[in-house]
Amino acid sequence: MHFVNSKSILSQNNGMNLYRGCTHGCIYCDSRSEVYNMGHKFEDIEVKQNSLELLKKELIKRKPSMIGTGAMTDPYIPLEKRLKYIRGALNLIERYGFGFTCITKSDLILRDLDLLRKINEKTKVVVQMTLTTADDDLCEILEPNVCPTSRRVEVLKILRDAGIPTVVWLCPILPYINDDEENINSILDFCIESDVKGIICFEMGLTLRKGNREYFYKNLDKHFPGLKEKYVEKYGMSYGIPSPNNEKLMRIFKRRTDENNILNNPQDVFEYLHEFPQKSRQTTLF
């Protein structure tokens, strides 16, 4: 961990990252890609120590809308348990009448359920949870330092019971590892049971580029001997790595989500995530 002072904290579209880097250890993580110019070891978390001060200044100036986080770094990495930067951000978001959405794999988000409820009562909260495999043993290989799928499903149900909408990221789906009908149907069962609002799934597959490709292949050698060679032979240096079962699995995905009134078009889900309730009850800024 190391601390830095940041010049800004909110993007033009109200996205924020209070941390850079991650310790979840997911073997497929795109955020490791060199294109993002991390500039430090991925597990050496960069902490933006002035982030809450910057966020307060931005929220005072901006029109209330949805604030999002988690696109590059899971906001609920283990460090958050001690530093509580996200909790501080949620306090500010609640105070100034904004909405909140985040992408996470961690049950640490339940620590902040009280604040999520308060924000959701005033405006809107959507929690986005990533699910890749229904098998907890496989999950421990693919995503070794974060809570297993079974616990994430429990979190989805707790949020459902608290009246907080959820969205699931069904990705990545790794060829020859978790790209089978049983896995996809089991994850869809979890989503239906948890009454998720939408599921984001572009295609069944993953992306690889310099930085994350090397880390992924290193882990294939460790956990799935011989599979790296199969990837290299079939996909070469391609960025997009589609599952050979993509068409069949996408048909299952589309049919079952349509049958259960779950949003399944990524653009529709993103519009829902960005939509801010116009008749929300706002707090006074001063």
Secondary structure by P-SEA (a helix, b strand, c coil): cbbbbbccccccccccccccccccccccccccccccccccccccbbbccaaaaaaaaaaaaccccbbbcccccccccccccccaaaaaaaaaaaaacccbbbbbcccccccaaaaaaaaaaccbbbbbbbbccccaaaaaaaccccccaaaaaaaaaaaaaacbbbbbccccccccccccaaaaaaaaaaaaaacccbbbbcccccccccaaaaaaaaaaaacccaaaaaaaaccccccbbbbcaaaaaaaaaaaaaaaacccccaaaaaaaaacccccccccccc
